[in-house]
Amino acid sequence: MKTAVVYYSDKSISPQLKNTCLSQLLSVVPPEVELIMINQAARADRNLISLFLNILCGISQTEGDYIYLAEHDVLYPQGYFMPITDWQGQDFTFTQPGYFLNESGYYKRTGLPLSSLMGKREAMVKFCEMKLLTLLLKGQVRSCEPTPAQWHIKIRRIENPFIDIRHSSNFTGNRHGKTIMQEIEYWPKAASIWKQIKGTV
């Protein structure tokens, strides 16, 4: 079984933010896992249609049987992108826990985001194609993520959280939590990370 990571990026974030997250990604993808990088052309429109096309473009460039998604504004911990050796029949797996990070600090991430998704190749392709068809026909989708109503989904819990960095160009907009922390286990202090990406929000 082959495992691949599809990283997708567009023109919506600053070079500092992109480089911070990309450097972290490159340091945690093990050599036995293929990394496919899709950097959308600057002249291309940024929308959900482009997002799913970018993912499909990445999948087409690998023979991986199982696909992790990696977004350009997320920090992933060591051990996140492990080779898949024991898949239990589900279509997709979401990873938890996750935290948001904005200029105020860390706060717990709710929901099951696309940035934490991994899945079987054929399921990932079909899912993206279905979203594209809905977008082309209706102009919008209720959710960017697969739901249990349509897919067999499991949750994977990891020791250290991934960090979803919130900024003004997020598709879901910037967000602010009620319980803010300046430090969480494994990651540097919030202020230390923002020193690297200062001015991106």
Order of alpha helices (4+ residues) and beta strands (2+ residues): beta-alpha-beta-alpha-beta-beta-beta-beta-beta-alpha-beta-alpha
